[in-house]
Amino acid sequence: MSEQTQSVADSTVNGTVTSAVNSAVSGEERRELPARITIPEIRGEMVHLRPASIEDLGRLDQLDAFYNASGITGKDRESERAAVNAWVRRSVAWAEGRASVDSGVADPESRPTIAWAILTDADRDGDGIVDAEATDNVIGMIFLIDIDGWSRSARIQVVLGKDYRGRGYSRDAMPRVMTFGFAPRPVGLGMHRIWVAVPEKNTRSLSVYQSLGFIPSGTSRDALWDAENNKYQDLIVMDMLTDEYDPIHSLEVFGMHVFEDNPGVKEALCAREHSLAIRKREHPADGGDHASHASGEGDQTRRDGVDQAGNDTNGQADGTIEGTSTSAGDAAPGISGDSRPADDHSGQADAAQSQASAGTPGHHTLDGEENWPHSSHDRQPSKQAWWRTIGRRRERRTEEDA
């Protein structure tokens, strides 16, 4: 082999190796979060979201947003307040392109946070004055925290003022923020997993998360202290993966509108149309009959979701930190286009709610087709390992017993 030929061969090999190395580095870089982020505004049925500011922290105090924090998140009032303060500062720092340590809140894992202020112009008492006028229409905040670019995971949490819990605001805001979180970059964050953590005694919150499609994935035993009952309690972890989330159905089933100008919605609609086209190609023979039958079910499901919203007017539970103080039907104040009495189909509404939370068949939309390639009842939940259930029924020990 001539020296020239050998040189060309060596260059080719070196170029291939260099290309492979660069490709690997590029792959790692794609899993890194950007140094700066533009936090989008998001429109909802009853609320709209804007990037939270440092000034909004004072408004949360005015709203008494940390009332009963121990019963909702398992943390005491001051600890929850300090955590929210840190989250907002990290969010502002990221939006300004500053590192987390520059915000005055050091984070050893450098996991940033996105914080939105929740605003409403509702006038529920009809006196001509916006309910939240004293706080510039701010009624709380919603967060994506513990954002991990490498594992593409984030946790969602909501904080609402004491007087704004149980009205459906969380149910309106959460699916829209999750759509942004799951949307591919640069439109969204490109997350693979979004999760929540709920104390076991907060059954209302657990119910709402199940209606959104979250499924239990683990339990941290005796992770929290229940001051009210003087004993420890478990922390329930629930999560959802990107191929399990249905951004369209999560709103339609409760009669809420889909706003195409919100981040990630257009991408979700395109994926939905692609899924429908695939289904029609796979089942061309029964497409028409199935569509007609499913359309009826979809109409009824949506109506039932609206009726359920009207039935759930109690709202006594004090929980909205963790985004869960509303039940699945609390969306009534923002629903339009259905003036029928809320109690006309109470039994059917329960069935629709059961379908939404349990992931049973009946997951249809108004166009007569399932609207997502990975619907809730197609999921294959992981097996319940023996070590996940051991000790579940043990008696709780209090400090007096120790």
C-alpha positions as CSV (number, residue, x, y, z in Angstrom):
1,M,0.0,0.0,0.0
2,S,1.4,3.4,-1.0
3,E,2.0,6.1,1.6
4,Q,-0.7,8.3,0.0
5,T,-3.2,5.4,0.2
6,Q,-2.3,4.7,3.8
7,S,-2.7,8.4,4.6
8,V,-6.2,8.5,3.1
9,A,-7.2,5.3,5.0
10,D,-5.9,6.8,8.3
11,S,-7.8,10.0,7.6
12,T,-11.0,8.1,6.9
13,V,-10.7,6.1,10.1
14,N,-9.9,9.2,12.2
15,G,-12.7,11.0,10.6
16,T,-15.2,8.2,11.4
17,V,-14.0,8.1,15.0
18,T,-14.2,11.9,15.3
19,S,-17.7,11.9,13.8
20,A,-18.8,9.2,16.3
21,V,-17.4,11.1,19.2
22,N,-19.0,14.3,18.1
23,S,-22.3,12.4,17.6
24,A,-22.1,11.1,21.1
25,V,-21.3,14.5,22.5
26,S,-24.2,16.0,20.5
27,G,-26.5,13.3,21.9
28,E,-25.6,14.2,25.4
29,E,-26.0,17.9,24.7
30,R,-29.5,17.3,23.5
31,R,-30.4,16.0,26.9
32,E,-29.2,19.2,28.6
33,L,-31.6,22.0,29.4
34,P,-31.1,25.4,27.7
35,A,-29.2,28.0,29.6
36,R,-32.1,30.4,29.2
37,I,-35.8,29.7,28.7
38,T,-38.7,31.8,27.6
39,I,-41.6,31.0,29.8
40,P,-44.8,31.1,27.7
41,E,-48.1,32.5,28.8
42,I,-50.9,29.9,28.8
43,R,-54.6,30.4,28.3
44,G,-57.2,28.4,30.2
45,E,-61.0,28.2,30.4
46,M,-61.2,30.0,33.7
47,V,-57.7,31.1,34.3
48,H,-54.6,32.4,32.4
49,L,-51.0,31.9,33.3
50,R,-48.1,34.2,33.1
51,P,-44.5,33.9,34.3
52,A,-44.4,34.4,38.1
53,S,-42.4,37.3,39.5
54,I,-40.8,38.0,42.8
55,E,-43.6,40.5,43.6
56,D,-46.1,37.6,43.3
57,L,-44.7,36.0,46.5
58,G,-46.2,38.8,48.6
59,R,-49.6,38.1,46.9
60,L,-49.5,34.5,48.0
61,D,-49.2,35.7,51.6
62,Q,-52.2,37.9,51.0
63,L,-54.1,34.9,49.7
64,D,-53.2,32.8,52.7
65,A,-52.0,30.3,50.1
66,F,-50.0,28.2,52.7
67,Y,-53.1,27.5,54.9
68,N,-53.2,23.8,55.9
69,A,-50.0,23.0,54.1
70,S,-49.3,20.1,56.5
71,G,-52.6,18.4,55.4
72,I,-51.9,18.8,51.7
73,T,-48.2,18.3,51.2
74,G,-47.1,17.0,54.6
75,K,-44.9,20.0,55.1
76,D,-45.4,22.7,57.8
77,R,-46.5,26.1,56.7
78,E,-43.1,27.8,56.9
79,S,-41.3,25.0,55.1
80,E,-43.8,25.2,52.2
81,R,-43.5,28.9,52.0
82,A,-39.7,28.7,51.9
83,A,-39.8,26.1,49.1
84,V,-42.2,28.2,47.0
85,N,-40.0,31.3,47.5
86,A,-37.0,29.3,46.2
87,W,-38.9,27.9,43.2
88,V,-40.0,31.4,42.1
89,R,-36.5,32.8,42.4
90,R,-35.1,29.9,40.4
91,S,-37.7,30.4,37.7
92,V,-36.9,34.1,37.4
93,A,-33.2,33.3,37.2
94,W,-33.6,30.7,34.4
95,A,-35.8,33.1,32.4
96,E,-33.0,35.8,32.7
97,G,-30.3,33.3,31.8
98,R,-28.7,33.3,35.2
99,A,-27.5,30.1,36.9
100,S,-29.4,28.8,39.9
101,V,-26.7,29.8,42.3
102,D,-27.0,33.4,41.0
103,S,-30.6,33.5,42.2
104,G,-29.4,33.2,45.7
105,V,-30.7,29.7,45.9
106,A,-28.0,27.1,45.4
107,D,-28.9,23.7,44.0
108,P,-26.3,21.0,44.0
109,E,-28.0,19.2,41.0
110,S,-28.8,22.5,39.2
111,R,-32.4,21.5,38.5
112,P,-34.3,24.6,37.4
113,T,-37.9,25.4,38.0
114,I,-40.7,27.1,36.0
115,A,-43.2,29.1,37.9
116,W,-46.5,30.6,36.5
117,A,-48.8,33.0,38.3
118,I,-52.4,31.9,38.0
119,L,-54.8,34.8,37.3
120,T,-58.6,34.9,36.9
121,D,-61.0,37.7,36.1
122,A,-64.0,35.8,37.7
123,D,-66.7,37.6,39.5
124,R,-68.5,34.8,41.3
125,D,-70.6,36.9,43.5
126,G,-71.8,39.2,40.7
127,D,-71.0,42.4,42.4
128,G,-69.1,43.8,39.4
129,I,-65.8,43.5,41.1
130,V,-63.2,40.9,40.2
131,D,-62.8,38.5,43.0
132,A,-59.0,38.7,43.1
133,E,-58.8,42.4,42.4
134,A,-56.8,43.0,45.7
135,T,-54.0,40.8,44.4
136,D,-54.1,42.0,40.8
137,N,-56.1,39.0,39.8
138,V,-53.5,36.5,41.1
139,I,-55.1,33.5,42.9
140,G,-52.1,31.2,43.1
141,M,-49.2,29.6,41.2
142,I,-48.4,26.5,39.3
143,F,-44.9,25.0,39.0
144,L,-42.8,22.5,37.1
145,I,-40.1,21.7,39.6
146,D,-37.1,19.3,39.8
147,I,-36.8,19.6,36.0
148,D,-34.1,17.1,35.0
149,G,-32.9,17.4,31.5
150,W,-30.9,14.2,31.5
151,S,-33.8,11.9,32.6
152,R,-36.4,14.3,31.1
153,S,-38.5,14.3,34.2
154,A,-40.3,17.0,36.1
155,R,-42.7,17.4,39.1
156,I,-45.9,19.4,38.9
157,Q,-47.4,21.3,41.8
158,V,-50.1,23.9,42.4
159,V,-50.5,26.5,45.2
160,L,-53.9,28.3,45.4
161,G,-55.2,30.9,47.8
162,K,-57.3,29.6,50.7
163,D,-60.5,31.1,49.2
164,Y,-59.9,29.8,45.7
165,R,-59.7,26.1,46.4
166,G,-62.4,23.7,45.3
167,R,-63.4,25.8,42.3
168,G,-61.8,23.8,39.4
169,Y,-58.9,26.2,38.8
170,S,-56.3,23.5,39.2
171,R,-58.2,21.1,36.9
172,D,-58.2,23.8,34.3
173,A,-54.5,24.8,34.6
174,M,-52.7,21.5,35.1
175,P,-53.4,19.7,31.7
176,R,-52.3,22.8,29.8
177,V,-49.0,23.1,31.7
178,M,-48.5,19.3,31.2
179,T,-49.0,19.8,27.5
180,F,-46.2,22.3,27.4
181,G,-44.0,20.0,29.6
182,F,-44.5,17.0,27.3
183,A,-44.3,19.0,24.0
184,P,-41.1,18.4,22.0
185,R,-38.4,21.1,22.2
186,P,-38.2,23.9,21.2
187,V,-42.0,24.3,21.5
188,G,-42.1,22.7,25.0
189,L,-39.7,21.1,27.5
190,G,-39.6,17.7,25.8
191,M,-40.2,15.8,29.1
192,H,-40.6,12.1,29.2
193,R,-42.2,11.9,32.6
194,I,-44.2,14.2,34.9
195,W,-44.9,13.1,38.4
196,V,-46.5,14.2,41.6
197,A,-46.1,13.3,45.3
198,V,-49.2,13.2,47.6
199,P,-49.6,12.4,51.3
200,E,-51.8,9.3,51.7
201,K,-54.4,11.2,53.8
202,N,-55.0,13.6,50.9
203,T,-57.5,11.4,49.2
204,R,-59.1,14.3,47.4
205,S,-55.8,15.1,45.7
206,L,-55.2,11.5,44.8
207,S,-58.6,11.3,43.1
208,V,-58.0,14.4,41.0
209,Y,-54.6,13.1,39.8
210,Q,-56.2,9.8,38.8
211,S,-58.8,11.7,36.8
212,L,-55.9,13.4,35.0
213,G,-54.4,10.0,34.1
214,F,-51.7,9.7,36.7
215,I,-51.0,6.2,38.0
216,P,-49.4,5.2,41.3
217,S,-45.8,4.2,40.8
218,G,-44.5,3.9,44.3
219,T,-44.8,4.6,48.0
220,S,-42.3,6.2,50.4
221,R,-43.2,4.6,53.7
222,D,-43.6,6.9,56.7
223,A,-42.0,9.7,54.7
224,L,-44.2,12.4,56.3
225,W,-45.4,13.4,59.7
226,D,-49.1,13.8,60.3
227,A,-49.3,16.4,63.0
228,E,-53.1,16.2,63.2
229,N,-53.2,12.5,64.0
230,N,-49.8,12.4,65.7
231,K,-48.3,9.7,63.5
232,Y,-46.3,9.1,60.4
233,Q,-47.9,8.7,57.0
234,D,-46.8,7.4,53.5
235,L,-46.0,9.6,50.6
236,I,-47.7,8.3,47.4
237,V,-45.8,8.9,44.1
238,M,-47.8,9.0,40.9
239,D,-46.6,9.7,37.4
240,M,-47.4,9.8,33.7
241,L,-45.2,9.2,30.7
242,T,-45.3,11.2,27.5
243,D,-46.9,8.3,25.5
244,E,-49.6,7.9,28.1
245,Y,-50.7,11.5,28.2
246,D,-53.7,12.6,26.1
247,P,-53.8,16.4,26.1
248,I,-57.0,16.7,24.0
249,H,-59.1,14.1,25.9
250,S,-57.9,15.5,29.3
251,L,-59.8,18.7,28.5
252,E,-62.7,17.5,26.3
253,V,-63.9,14.8,28.8
254,F,-64.7,17.6,31.2
255,G,-66.2,20.0,28.7
256,M,-63.2,22.3,28.5
257,H,-62.0,24.0,25.4
258,V,-58.7,23.3,23.6
259,F,-56.9,26.5,22.7
260,E,-54.6,25.9,19.7
261,D,-52.5,28.9,20.5
262,N,-51.2,27.4,23.7
263,P,-47.7,25.9,23.5
264,G,-47.7,22.2,22.4
265,V,-51.3,22.0,21.4
266,K,-50.8,22.2,17.6
267,E,-48.2,19.4,17.9
268,A,-50.7,17.4,19.9
269,L,-53.4,17.9,17.4
270,C,-51.1,16.8,14.5
271,A,-50.2,13.7,16.5
272,R,-53.8,13.0,17.0
273,E,-54.7,13.3,13.3
274,H,-51.8,11.0,12.5
275,S,-53.1,8.4,15.0
276,L,-56.6,8.6,13.5
277,A,-55.2,8.1,10.0
278,I,-53.3,5.0,11.2
279,R,-56.4,3.5,12.9
280,K,-58.5,4.0,9.8
281,R,-55.9,2.3,7.6
282,E,-55.7,-0.6,10.0
283,H,-59.5,-1.0,10.3
284,P,-61.0,0.3,7.1
285,A,-64.0,-2.1,7.1
286,D,-65.6,-1.1,10.4
287,G,-64.4,2.5,10.4
288,G,-67.8,4.0,9.6
289,D,-69.9,2.0,12.0
290,H,-67.3,2.2,14.7
291,A,-67.1,6.0,14.3
292,S,-70.8,6.4,14.5
293,H,-71.1,4.3,17.6
294,A,-68.1,5.9,19.3
295,S,-69.3,9.3,18.5
296,G,-72.4,8.7,20.6
297,E,-70.3,7.5,23.4
298,G,-68.0,10.5,23.1
299,D,-70.9,12.9,23.2
300,Q,-72.3,11.2,26.3
301,T,-68.9,11.1,28.0
302,R,-68.4,14.8,27.4
303,R,-71.9,15.6,28.7
304,D,-71.4,13.4,31.7
305,G,-68.2,15.2,32.5
306,V,-70.0,18.5,32.4
307,D,-72.8,17.2,34.6
308,Q,-70.2,15.8,37.1
309,A,-68.7,19.3,37.3
310,G,-72.1,20.7,38.3
311,N,-72.6,18.0,40.9
312,D,-69.3,18.6,42.7
313,T,-70.1,21.9,44.6
314,N,-69.0,21.0,48.0
315,G,-65.3,21.9,47.9
316,Q,-64.9,21.6,51.6
317,A,-61.4,20.0,51.4
318,D,-58.7,22.4,52.1
319,G,-56.2,21.1,49.5
320,T,-54.7,22.8,46.6
321,I,-51.0,22.9,47.2
322,E,-50.0,20.0,45.0
323,G,-52.6,21.2,42.5
324,T,-55.2,18.9,43.9
325,S,-57.7,20.7,46.0
326,T,-60.3,20.3,43.2
327,S,-62.0,17.2,42.4
328,A,-62.3,16.0,38.8
329,G,-65.6,17.8,38.3
330,D,-64.7,21.2,39.7
331,A,-64.6,22.7,36.3
332,A,-68.2,23.9,36.3
333,P,-67.5,27.7,36.6
334,G,-65.7,27.7,33.2
335,I,-67.9,25.4,31.2
336,S,-70.0,26.8,28.4
337,G,-72.5,25.5,25.9
338,D,-74.5,23.2,28.2
339,S,-77.3,24.8,30.2
340,R,-79.0,21.6,31.4
341,P,-79.4,21.1,35.1
342,A,-76.3,19.5,36.7
343,D,-78.2,16.7,38.3
344,D,-79.9,15.3,35.2
345,H,-77.3,12.5,34.7
346,S,-75.7,12.1,38.1
347,G,-75.5,8.4,37.8
348,Q,-74.0,8.6,34.3
349,A,-71.6,11.2,35.5
350,D,-70.2,8.8,38.1
351,A,-69.7,6.3,35.3
352,A,-67.8,8.8,33.2
353,Q,-65.7,9.8,36.1
354,S,-65.0,6.2,36.8
355,Q,-63.9,5.7,33.2
356,A,-61.6,8.8,33.4
357,S,-59.9,7.6,36.5
358,A,-59.7,3.9,35.9
359,G,-58.8,4.0,32.2
360,T,-61.6,1.7,31.1
361,P,-63.0,1.6,27.5
362,G,-65.1,4.5,26.5
363,H,-62.2,6.9,25.9
364,H,-63.6,8.5,22.9
365,T,-64.0,12.1,21.5
366,L,-66.6,13.8,19.6
367,D,-65.2,12.7,16.2
368,G,-65.8,9.1,17.1
369,E,-62.3,7.8,17.5
370,E,-59.9,7.4,20.3
371,N,-57.8,10.5,20.1
372,W,-54.4,9.2,21.2
373,P,-52.3,6.2,20.1
374,H,-51.6,5.2,23.7
375,S,-54.9,5.6,25.4
376,S,-55.3,5.0,29.2
377,H,-56.8,1.5,28.9
378,D,-54.0,0.4,26.6
379,R,-51.5,0.8,29.3
380,Q,-49.7,-2.2,30.7
381,P,-49.0,-1.3,34.3
382,S,-46.0,-2.8,35.9
383,K,-46.4,-5.9,38.1
384,Q,-47.0,-5.4,41.8
385,A,-43.8,-6.7,43.3
386,W,-44.0,-8.3,46.7
387,W,-41.7,-5.6,48.1
388,R,-44.1,-2.9,47.1
389,T,-46.9,-4.2,49.2
390,I,-45.1,-5.6,52.2
391,G,-46.0,-3.8,55.4
392,R,-48.9,-2.0,53.9
393,R,-51.3,-3.0,56.6
394,R,-49.0,-2.5,59.6
395,E,-50.1,-0.4,62.5
396,R,-48.7,3.1,62.6
397,R,-46.3,3.9,65.4
398,T,-46.6,7.3,67.1
399,E,-43.9,9.0,69.0
400,E,-45.5,8.0,72.2
401,D,-45.2,4.3,71.2
402,A,-41.5,4.7,70.3
